Amino acid sequence: MTVTLRSDNDSGRSTFSVVVRTTCEDALSGGEAIKCVSLSLDDGTVLEDVEVEAILGGVLFIRAGGVDYREVGVDAVVRMVIG
């Protein structure tokens, strides 16, 4: 199953970041990382096939390529595809 979340920039960024945060919290509640995630950020960066390992406050902790950790603020996410 694939889930796509996208900000339309009209409904408010804060509302969309709550959706991203809640989706990640729910998916991570089972104790497993969220795999096969693509993120588009507001600065134009696209992160493909990453794993969301954790969320703390408004920060996603992601792993790319099984090695590198990166912190991404949920407010920076404009599109998220899971699956």
C-alpha positions in Angstrom: 0.0 0.0 0.0 1.3 3.5 -0.8 0.3 6.6 1.1 0.9 10.0 -0.4 0.7 13.2 1.6 1.1 16.5 -0.2 0.8 20.1 1.0 -1.4 22.3 -1.3 0.2 25.5 0.3 -3.3 26.9 0.7 -4.5 25.0 3.7 -1.6 26.2 5.8 1.8 24.7 6.4 1.2 24.1 10.1 -1.9 21.9 9.4 0.2 19.8 6.9 3.0 19.4 9.4 0.5 18.1 11.9 -0.6 15.5 9.4 3.0 14.4 8.7 3.8 14.3 12.4 0.7 12.2 13.3 1.2 9.9 10.3 4.8 9.2 11.4 3.9 8.8 15.1 1.2 6.3 14.2 3.4 4.3 11.8 6.3 4.2 14.3 4.2 3.1 17.2 4.8 -0.5 16.3 8.5 -0.1 17.0 9.6 -0.5 13.4 11.2 2.1 11.1 9.0 3.4 8.3 10.7 2.1 5.1 10.5 3.2 1.5 9.8 6.8 2.2 10.3 9.7 -0.3 10.3 13.2 1.1 10.2 16.5 -0.8 11.3 19.5 1.2 10.4 23.1 0.8 14.0 24.0 -0.3 13.6 21.7 -3.3 15.6 18.7 -1.8 14.1 15.3 -2.6 15.1 12.4 -0.4 14.3 9.0 -2.0 14.0 5.6 -0.4 14.8 6.7 3.1 13.8 5.2 6.4 12.1 7.2 9.1 13.7 5.8 12.3 12.1 8.1 14.9 10.3 11.4 15.4 10.9 13.7 18.4 8.9 16.8 18.7 8.9 18.3 15.2 12.0 16.5 13.9 12.1 13.3 11.8 15.3 11.2 12.2 15.9 9.5 8.8 18.4 7.1 7.5 19.5 7.1 3.8 21.3 4.1 2.3 21.4 2.4 5.7 24.2 4.5 6.9 23.7 8.3 7.2 21.4 9.8 9.7 19.7 13.2 8.9 17.3 15.3 10.9 14.4 16.9 9.0 11.9 19.2 10.5 8.3 18.3 9.8 7.6 21.9 8.8 10.0 21.5 5.9 8.1 18.6 4.3 5.9 19.5 1.4 5.3 16.0 0.1 5.7 12.5 1.7 5.2 9.2 0.0 5.3 6.0 2.0 5.5 2.7 0.2 
